[in-house]
C-alpha cells in the first residue's frame, strides 16, 4: 500500500470535497463510520461558498489526504487571531479508524507549528460528541470549558434536530 500524500485544495476541488465532508457526518452514508452526526443534525455540513472562501483566503488551507490520487480525507487549518484553527475534518466513512485521520491531523499540526510558527491549535466540537472529544484528548487536546453557540437557523451548516447543540473549544499547545 502506498503512503498518504498531502496537498492543498484548490477551488477546483470544491465539488468533490462537499460530498466527502457530508458523507462523513450526515445521512445514512455517515453511519458507516464513527463520526456521524446524523442523529442530531441533518442537511449540509459545509457550504460550497464557505469552503471556496476558506481555500482562497490567506493563511488558510484545506489539506487533502490522498493515496494514489484518490481523495481519502480533508481538513481545514487556518491562522485565526494568532492561533491555529482546525476544522472540517472528514475521512471517508468506511476508512475511519485506519490511521488516515491521525496522519492528517499531524500534518495540519505541522503546518501550524512549522510553516506558520503558531504556538497552539484550537478547534470547536459539538459538546455532546463524547467519543470525538475523547479522540482529540488522546492526541493532546484539552477541553477549555469555553462554549460557543451552534448556528441554529443557518442551514449552510445543517439543520439541528435538537435545540441544545453548542460547541466547546478544544486546545493543544504545539
PyMOL commands that set and color helices and strands:
alter all, ss='L'
color gray80, all
select helices_A, chain A and resi 11-25+28-32+48-56+93-95+100-115+130-138+155-157
alter helices_A, ss='H'
color red, helices_A
select strands_A, chain A and resi 5-8+41-42+60-67+70-80+83-91+120-126+142-149+159-160+166-173
alter strands_A, ss='S'
color yellow, strands_A
deselect
rebuild
show_as cartoon
